[in-house]
Amino acid sequence: MLRPAGLILIVGMLTALKIFAAGNAHFVEDEAYYRLWGLYPALSYYDHPPMIGWWITAGQAVFGDTLFAVRALVIVSGVIGSLALWRTASILFDPRVAGWAVLFLNASLLVGIGGILATPDAPSVFFWGLSLWALAELSVSRNANWWLVAGLMAGCGLLAKYSVLFLGAGIVLWLCWVPETRRWWRAWQLWAGGLIALLCFSPVLYWNHAHDWASFYKQFGRAGNGGYTAKYIFEFLGALIGLINPLIAIPAIFGAVGLVGSLRKRQSAASLVLLTTLPFFLYLLYHALHARVQANWPAPLFPAFAMMAAVFVARLPPGRLFWRGIASGGVVLGLLLAVLVQIHAVWPLTGQLARKDPTFQLRGWPEIGRQLGDIASRENAAFVATTSYGLNGQLDFLFKDGPPVIQLTERIRYLMQPEPDETLFDRPGIYVAETRRDRAGELEKSFAVVEKIAELERSVKGVRLEDLVVYRLEDRTGPVFEPVGHR
């Protein structure tokens, strides 16, 4: 096992690489959209609670409206999260488990490769991990004041993503299952911690109350929709194993099985790791029986999965070289892939994978921006219209010194922005869409002139990724915005 200096070196080098990629790789669609949240901080938003928007606002306040600014706190959270995981595993188990856990987390494909992406998953992973750390400190020190810290961390997690509600269910399970933790029900700090979490979450509650509970309808409406089907369950489990890193996922499974024995004995450490994971994992399994589970959803569970794998590897007898080899190979594989993909994100090694390349969303946007800038200038466009949030975010960044970019549909996504003056649309503009999402026909009810003027190809190293189509819009004849709705 590596010494602490070796762990610091690995995490430091991986962080330096992420800093490089964060400042040079273009946004994926969701990041470009969340950048707008940073420019217009609000109590909450239609899609998610506000934490990632607040993080981006902080980054933009220091580094300006740049690629790196949007991702700055995500990278910082990765470093602090690794330190918190080391401390959590050290006090729940031992330093050997802690060292392996940090390696496994950073070698997981989701964290090692996706650790620069500014999405709500980043703060949800971070604050879920800090909540576990506070509970670990509580279980060892028996100092009830750690409930106040746990409540604050869980509350901040709820400001990141609604899935952190499942952490609360896991904490209740832990309190009920382990005899020595039941005494905390009588501690005022437990209830005060819960109140702190609720107060942290109150901006989201207020925003939803003021907007007809729109975000709750959107997110909680997903649970259990549709009939039962088995076609997504294996997809979910396969994606989960792949994103953990298959050579790490196998030890994690064995580690979880081993911890179940300690769970039966109602040991606090094993119960804390397993029971805080269980409710959300069971929900994801349930959801997979109805619909597709997005690959990023299980992200908050990855620190716990890393600890499970670490417990298995660190407690192997000295002669079990095969499994140590598997674990070491998983770390090397994960770190090498992280290095390769981060470099590839900035300097594409090949374009032959086209849309199968996991970095395809990053590609070709500066070139598209220059071409659209020329078209907008030639057409004397007063605005750039879109009808998809991802493209709207990308073009808003590319046109931040040009005409305003406005999504005509799904206006509920942009409640944090001042509503555009509709007289702007009395002047000529352009409409841009991906060919597969072209809705120009719907604009004919609002403009007398909807004329195709260009087709653009977004590509990487000469390989086509997708086509974009550009229309001239003139002579407004009616309302341009789709009615706001959420159902």
Buried (B, 14 or more C-beta within 10 A) or exposed (E): BBEEEEBBEBBEEBBEBBBBBBBEBBBBBBBBBBBBBBBBBBBBBBBBBBBBBBBBBBBBEEBEBBBBBBBBBBBBBBBEBBBBBBBBBBBBBBBBBBBBBBBBBBBBBBBBBBBBBBBBBBBBBBBBBBBBBBBBBBBBEEEBBBBBBBBBBBBBBBBBBBBBBBBBBBBEBBBEBBEEBEEBEEBEBBBBBBEBBBEBBBBBBEBBEEBBBBBBBBBEEEEBEEEEEEEBBEEBBEBBBBBBBBBBBBBBBBBBEBBEEBBEEEBBBBBBBBBBBBBBBEBBEBBBBBBEBEBBBBBBBBBBBBBBBBBBBBBBEEEEEEBBEBBBEBBEBBBEBBBEBBBBBBEBEEBEBBEEBBBBBBBBBEBBBEBBBEBBEEBEBBBBBBBBBBBBBBBBBBBEEBBBBBBBBBBBBBBBBEEBEEEBBEBBBBBBBBEEBBBBEEBEEBBEBBEEEBEBBBBBEEBEBBBBBBBBBBEBEEEBBBEBEBE
